[in-house]
Amino acid sequence: MNLVGHLNCFVVVAEELHFGRAAERLGMAQPPLSQRIQRLEKELGVRLFDRSSRRVELTAAGRLLLDEAREILTRVERVHSLAERARLGEIGTVRAGLPPDLGGAVVAALISAFRDRCPDLRLDLREIGTAEQVRALTEGALDVGVIRHPCDARDLGIGPMLSQQVGVLVPAAGPLAAGADLHLADLTGYELVVPPREDAPGTYDELIAGCRRNGYDPPVVHEARHPQFALGLVLAGTAVALAARAEETADVTWRPFIGAPLMWRTSCAWQPGTGDQHAVKEFASVATAVLKREAGMAPLGPGPVRRVVPRPASGFLA
């Protein structure tokens, strides 16, 4: 018996709870599908479905086995993916995702440090927001990533949590640049520039909520993926941009907030038990050290990591 094929039929029927629709999804006729389910039930020695002329329902045994069947199918898919990577000569490559906001110096330092630590491994870096990274890690399209929290990382391995103070970029010639630091409420009346929500929904929502909680309710929120677009909005004089510590120029300056009310939380993440876990852990170790040294991130104190399910994205200028 083709156990994997039969388990796939079981999962599809369990999702549809209708043999006709399940057969259509699987691209097969209904009688052979029913026969496959019967053979699987005979092999396992349990009934998986209660069938009547009007409805199909999972039995208690079916409900118990459904998650396990999905996990087996996911792992089989990963085996095929790994075999394909071996066929294409990609074994020995670490596929890593980075948020778009790390900055060139940080990325260069990460590449150099990883090359020194693992000279026999090739590093395939991809600029990807947190939400897409989580999907790619879950599906096996990435080996490891650098993600922003909060996010739905419940099934992922998580490295040390790092925090980074978020301040504000303001025009150097404007009134907000006069003081050494600012209250969030000092931004009242200014439009706000932040990274796109679709990149990291949890981070976006947390930043906006933190602004409002501390007395700043921006009249307009602009989403800017590219740093130069954000700078253009700031230089126009009506907007400010949330950013981690940034290099100042003659035109813009960075100011911290009193009491550090806004923080970015960052960590490495990976799918446990898949791929080359040694290489993944080496990358996570290198990335954590580089983020501390080059991006000024600091270890976050002990406490639970908040998990959220993204609603439909995060960060830039580092």
C-alpha positions as CSV (number, residue, x, y, z in Angstrom):
1,M,0.0,0.0,0.0
2,N,1.2,3.5,-0.8
3,L,0.9,4.8,2.7
4,V,1.8,8.4,1.8
5,G,-0.7,8.5,-1.0
6,H,-3.4,7.1,1.2
7,L,-2.6,9.6,4.0
8,N,-2.9,12.4,1.5
9,C,-6.3,11.2,0.5
10,F,-7.3,10.9,4.2
11,V,-6.2,14.5,4.9
12,V,-8.1,15.9,1.9
13,V,-11.3,14.1,2.8
14,A,-10.9,15.3,6.4
15,E,-10.6,18.9,5.2
16,E,-13.6,18.7,2.8
17,L,-15.8,16.2,4.8
18,H,-17.3,15.4,1.4
19,F,-16.0,12.6,-0.8
20,G,-17.1,14.3,-4.1
21,R,-15.2,17.5,-3.4
22,A,-12.2,15.6,-2.1
23,A,-12.1,13.5,-5.2
24,E,-12.3,16.7,-7.3
25,R,-9.4,18.2,-5.4
26,L,-7.3,15.1,-5.8
27,G,-8.1,14.8,-9.5
28,M,-9.6,11.3,-9.3
29,A,-13.0,9.6,-9.3
30,Q,-14.9,9.1,-6.1
31,P,-15.0,5.3,-6.0
32,P,-11.2,4.8,-6.1
33,L,-11.0,7.5,-3.3
34,S,-13.5,5.6,-1.2
35,Q,-11.5,2.4,-1.8
36,R,-8.3,4.1,-0.7
37,I,-9.9,5.3,2.6
38,Q,-11.2,1.8,3.2
39,R,-7.8,0.2,2.6
40,L,-6.2,2.8,5.0
41,E,-8.8,2.0,7.7
42,K,-8.1,-1.7,7.3
43,E,-4.4,-1.1,7.5
44,L,-4.7,1.0,10.7
45,G,-7.4,-1.1,12.2
46,V,-9.7,1.9,13.0
47,R,-12.6,3.7,11.3
48,L,-11.5,7.2,10.3
49,F,-14.9,8.5,9.1
50,D,-18.5,8.1,10.0
51,R,-20.4,8.1,6.7
52,S,-24.1,8.6,6.0
53,S,-26.1,9.5,3.0
54,R,-26.1,13.2,4.1
55,R,-22.8,13.8,5.9
56,V,-19.3,12.7,6.5
57,E,-17.7,13.2,9.9
58,L,-14.3,12.3,11.4
59,T,-14.4,9.7,14.1
60,A,-12.5,10.2,17.4
61,A,-9.6,8.1,15.9
62,G,-9.7,10.2,12.7
63,R,-9.4,13.4,14.7
64,L,-6.6,12.0,16.7
65,L,-4.6,10.9,13.6
66,L,-5.2,14.0,11.4
67,D,-2.4,16.2,12.8
68,E,0.0,13.3,12.7
69,A,-0.9,12.6,9.1
70,R,-0.3,16.2,8.2
71,E,3.0,16.1,9.9
72,I,4.1,13.0,8.0
73,L,3.1,14.6,4.7
74,T,5.0,17.7,5.5
75,R,8.1,15.8,6.4
76,V,7.8,13.7,3.2
77,E,7.6,17.0,1.2
78,R,10.8,18.2,3.0
79,V,12.6,15.0,2.1
80,H,11.7,15.5,-1.6
81,S,12.8,19.1,-1.3
82,L,16.1,18.1,0.3
83,A,16.7,15.5,-2.4
84,E,16.0,18.1,-5.1
85,R,18.5,20.5,-3.5
86,A,21.1,17.7,-3.5
87,R,20.4,17.0,-7.2
88,L,20.9,20.6,-8.0
89,G,24.1,20.8,-6.0
90,E,22.6,23.1,-3.3
91,I,23.7,21.0,-0.3
92,G,26.2,23.0,1.6
93,T,24.2,26.2,1.1
94,V,22.5,28.0,4.0
95,R,19.4,29.9,2.8
96,A,18.9,32.8,5.1
97,G,16.3,35.6,5.2
98,L,17.1,39.1,6.4
99,P,14.7,42.0,7.1
100,P,15.0,44.9,4.6
101,D,16.1,47.3,7.3
102,L,19.5,45.9,8.6
103,G,21.6,48.3,6.6
104,G,24.6,47.6,4.3
105,A,27.3,47.6,7.0
106,V,25.4,45.0,9.1
107,V,24.8,42.8,6.1
108,A,28.5,43.0,5.0
109,A,29.7,42.2,8.5
110,L,27.3,39.2,8.7
111,I,28.6,37.8,5.4
112,S,32.2,38.3,6.4
113,A,31.8,36.7,9.9
114,F,29.9,33.7,8.5
115,R,32.5,33.2,5.8
116,D,35.2,33.2,8.5
117,R,33.3,30.8,10.7
118,C,32.1,28.4,8.0
119,P,34.3,28.7,4.9
120,D,33.0,25.5,3.4
121,L,29.3,26.7,3.3
122,R,27.8,29.1,0.8
123,L,25.5,31.7,2.2
124,D,22.4,32.5,0.1
125,L,20.9,35.7,1.6
126,R,17.4,36.9,0.7
127,E,15.9,40.3,1.7
128,I,12.5,39.2,3.1
129,G,10.1,40.7,5.7
130,T,9.2,38.8,8.8
131,A,5.7,37.5,7.7
132,E,7.2,36.0,4.5
133,Q,10.2,34.6,6.3
134,V,7.9,32.7,8.7
135,R,6.0,31.2,5.8
136,A,9.2,30.3,4.0
137,L,10.7,28.7,7.1
138,T,7.5,26.7,7.7
139,E,7.4,25.5,4.1
140,G,11.1,24.7,3.9
141,A,12.0,27.4,1.4
142,L,14.4,29.0,4.0
143,D,16.8,27.4,6.4
144,V,17.1,30.3,8.9
145,G,16.0,33.9,9.2
146,V,16.3,37.1,11.2
147,I,12.8,38.0,12.2
148,R,11.0,40.8,14.2
149,H,8.7,40.1,17.1
150,P,5.9,39.7,17.9
151,C,5.0,37.2,15.2
152,D,3.5,33.8,14.9
153,A,6.7,31.7,15.4
154,R,5.1,29.0,17.6
155,D,6.5,26.1,15.5
156,L,10.0,27.6,15.0
157,G,13.2,27.4,16.9
158,I,14.1,30.8,18.3
159,G,17.5,32.2,19.1
160,P,18.4,34.7,21.7
161,M,16.0,37.7,21.8
162,L,17.7,41.1,21.1
163,S,16.2,44.5,21.6
164,Q,16.9,47.8,19.8
165,Q,15.8,51.2,20.8
166,V,13.6,53.0,18.3
167,G,14.0,56.7,17.9
168,V,12.9,59.2,15.3
169,L,14.4,60.8,12.2
170,V,13.6,64.5,12.0
171,P,14.7,67.4,9.7
172,A,18.0,68.8,11.1
173,A,16.8,72.3,10.6
174,G,13.4,71.8,12.3
175,P,12.3,72.5,15.9
176,L,12.4,68.8,16.8
177,A,16.2,68.6,16.3
178,A,16.9,71.3,18.9
179,G,16.6,69.0,22.0
180,A,18.8,66.1,22.9
181,D,15.9,63.7,23.2
182,L,12.1,63.8,22.8
183,H,8.8,62.6,24.2
184,L,6.6,60.8,21.8
185,A,4.0,63.4,22.5
186,D,6.4,66.0,21.0
187,L,5.6,64.6,17.6
188,T,2.0,65.6,17.8
189,G,0.8,67.1,14.4
190,Y,3.5,65.4,12.4
191,E,2.7,62.6,9.9
192,L,4.5,59.3,10.6
193,V,6.7,57.2,8.3
194,V,7.0,53.5,9.1
195,P,8.0,50.3,7.3
196,P,5.2,48.5,5.4
197,R,2.8,46.5,7.6
198,E,2.7,43.6,5.3
199,D,6.4,42.9,6.1
200,A,5.9,42.4,9.9
201,P,2.3,43.0,11.0
202,G,3.0,42.4,14.7
203,T,5.9,44.9,14.8
204,Y,3.8,47.5,12.9
205,D,0.9,47.2,15.2
206,E,3.0,47.3,18.3
207,L,4.8,50.5,17.1
208,I,1.5,52.3,16.3
209,A,-0.1,51.2,19.6
210,G,3.0,52.4,21.5
211,C,2.8,55.8,19.8
212,R,-0.8,56.3,20.8
213,R,-0.3,55.0,24.3
214,N,2.4,57.6,24.8
215,G,0.5,60.6,23.5
216,Y,1.2,60.6,19.8
217,D,-1.6,59.8,17.5
218,P,-0.3,60.5,13.9
219,P,-2.7,62.2,11.6
220,V,-1.4,60.2,8.6
221,V,0.8,57.1,8.5
222,H,3.0,56.6,5.4
223,E,4.5,53.1,4.7
224,A,8.0,53.3,3.2
225,R,10.0,50.2,2.2
226,H,12.9,52.1,0.8
227,P,15.0,54.3,3.1
228,Q,15.4,57.0,0.5
229,F,11.6,57.4,0.2
230,A,11.3,57.7,3.9
231,L,14.0,60.3,4.0
232,G,12.3,62.3,1.3
233,L,9.1,62.4,3.3
234,V,11.0,63.6,6.4
235,L,12.9,66.3,4.4
236,A,9.6,67.6,3.1
237,G,9.1,68.9,6.7
238,T,5.7,67.5,7.6
239,A,6.6,63.9,8.6
240,V,9.0,62.1,10.9
241,A,10.2,58.5,10.6
242,L,10.6,55.8,13.3
243,A,14.0,54.2,13.1
244,A,16.7,52.5,15.0
245,R,19.9,54.5,15.6
246,A,20.7,56.0,12.1
247,E,23.7,57.8,10.7
248,E,23.0,61.6,10.8
249,T,23.6,63.9,7.8
250,A,23.5,67.6,7.3
251,D,19.8,67.3,6.4
252,V,18.4,64.8,9.0
253,T,19.1,63.9,12.6
254,W,18.1,61.0,14.8
255,R,16.7,61.6,18.3
256,P,16.0,59.0,21.0
257,F,12.8,59.0,23.0
258,I,12.8,59.7,26.8
259,G,12.2,56.4,28.6
260,A,12.7,54.2,25.5
261,P,9.0,53.6,25.0
262,L,9.5,51.9,21.6
263,M,11.7,48.9,21.0
264,W,12.3,46.5,18.1
265,R,12.8,42.8,19.2
266,T,14.8,40.6,16.9
267,S,16.0,37.0,16.8
268,C,17.1,34.3,14.5
269,A,14.5,31.6,13.7
270,W,14.6,28.2,12.0
271,Q,12.6,25.1,11.5
272,P,13.7,22.4,14.0
273,G,14.7,19.0,12.8
274,T,15.1,19.9,9.1
275,G,18.1,20.6,6.9
276,D,21.6,21.0,8.2
277,Q,20.9,22.0,11.8
278,H,24.6,22.5,12.6
279,A,24.9,25.1,9.8
280,V,21.7,26.7,10.9
281,K,23.0,27.1,14.5
282,E,26.3,28.4,13.2
283,F,24.5,31.1,11.2
284,A,22.3,32.0,14.2
285,S,25.3,32.3,16.5
286,V,27.2,34.5,14.0
287,A,24.1,36.7,13.2
288,T,23.4,37.2,16.9
289,A,26.9,38.4,17.5
290,V,26.9,40.7,14.5
291,L,23.6,42.3,15.4
292,K,24.9,43.0,18.9
293,R,28.2,44.5,17.6
294,E,27.2,46.2,14.4
295,A,23.5,47.2,15.0
296,G,23.8,48.0,18.7
297,M,21.2,45.4,19.7
298,A,21.2,44.2,23.3
299,P,20.1,40.9,24.9
300,L,16.5,41.1,26.1
301,G,15.9,40.2,29.7
302,P,14.1,37.0,30.7
303,G,10.3,36.8,30.1
304,P,7.8,35.2,27.8
305,V,8.0,35.8,24.1
306,R,4.6,37.2,23.0
307,R,3.2,35.2,20.1
308,V,0.7,36.7,17.7
309,V,-1.0,35.6,14.6
310,P,-0.3,38.1,11.8
311,R,-3.4,39.7,10.4
312,P,-2.3,40.7,6.9
313,A,4.1,43.9,7.7
314,S,8.4,45.9,9.6
315,G,11.3,48.0,10.2
316,F,13.9,49.9,8.0
317,L,16.8,52.3,8.6
318,A,19.2,50.5,10.9
